[in-house]
Structure formats: structure tokens, C-alpha cells
């Protein structure tokens, strides 16, 4: 018998927030560097990159949270522990 331990909503939210922190740093660096490559000055490039990273942080936390909750319901490919349910008749012999 497979026992599915539900994932707490708070766990999904913390995972969403920490993942977005990593993703937002990546977005900031990429948008900053791309703008510099295309000739935007350093100060303006930083302001635009911060704006992009700030907005996408909020939207992607929300999107990831709902994505995570949806996947928490999908049993496919999970590596949950398999626990055998003890039968109430185990060890007893029937005549």
C-alpha cells in the first residue's frame, strides 16, 4: 500500500519564495548584463534590472505556489515510502 504524506501549504509557499529569490537574482543579472551589452548606461541599466526583478518576483512566487500545489496532487513519479498496512488478521490462522 502506498501512503501519501501530504505536503503542507506553508512548505510550498517557502519553497516558492526561496526559489524566486534565486530566480530573481538570475533575472537581475541577466537583464543588467544584456542592457549593458546593448549600450545602456550603468545607472539606467541597474534601475531597469531592479524593476524587472521586483515585478517578476511577485508574479512568479504566485505562479510557482499554484504549480507546486498542483504537482503535490499528482502521484506519478513520486518516491513516497511504501508502507505495508498491517492486516488485523495477520498472524492468526483460520480453521
N, C-alpha and C positions, 0 to 999 in steps of 0.2 A: 504494500500500500504506500502511495506517495503522500507525504504530509507536506502541505504547502504553508510555510510560515509567511503570513502577510507582511508586507513592507510598510513601516509606519510612514504616514504622510510627512511628518517632521523630517524623517531621513531623506525623503525625496526632495523636500524643499532645501535642506542643507546641501545635498549633492548638487542641486540646480545652482545655488548661489556660489559654491566653491568652483564649480566647473565654469561658470560665467566669469568669475574673476580671472581665471586662466585665459579663457577665450577673449575677454575684453582687453587684456594686456596684449595679446596677439593682434587683435584688431587695431589697437592704438599704434603699435609698432609698424604694422603693415601700411596703414593709412598715412602715417607720418613719413615713412621712407618713400612711399610711392609719390607723395606730393613733392618731396624734396627732389626726387629724380626728375619730375616734370617741371622743376624750376620755381616752385612756390617758396617764398622766403620762410626762414626758420620759425619766426614768431607766428605767422599766419598758419603755417602747416601744423604747428602744435595745437593751436586753438581749434582748427577743423578736426584734427585727430581726436582731441578730447571730446568734442561734441558728438562725433560718430560713436566713439566707445561708450559714452554715457547713455545715449539713446538705445543702442543695441543691447546694452547690459540689461536694461529693464525688460525689453520685449523678449529677449532670449531666455531670461530666467522663467518667465511665464510659459513660453513655449516648451522649454525643457521639462518643467514641472509636469505639465499635462502629458507630454511624451513619456516621461518616466512612469507616471501613474497608469497610462495605457499599457505599457510594457509589463508592469507589475502584474497585470491580469492575464498575460499570455503565458501559458505553460510551456510552450515549445522551446526546447533547447535549455531548459533550466537544469541546474545541477543540485537541486534540493536533495537533502539527505533522504534516503529511503529508510523508512522505519516500518518494521513489521508490527502490525497490531496483534497484541496477544489475544488469542482466542479465549473466551471464557470457559471453553471446554477443553483447553489444552491440558494434556497430562491425564485426563480422565479416559477411561476405557468404557465403551458402551457394550452391554451384553448382547 
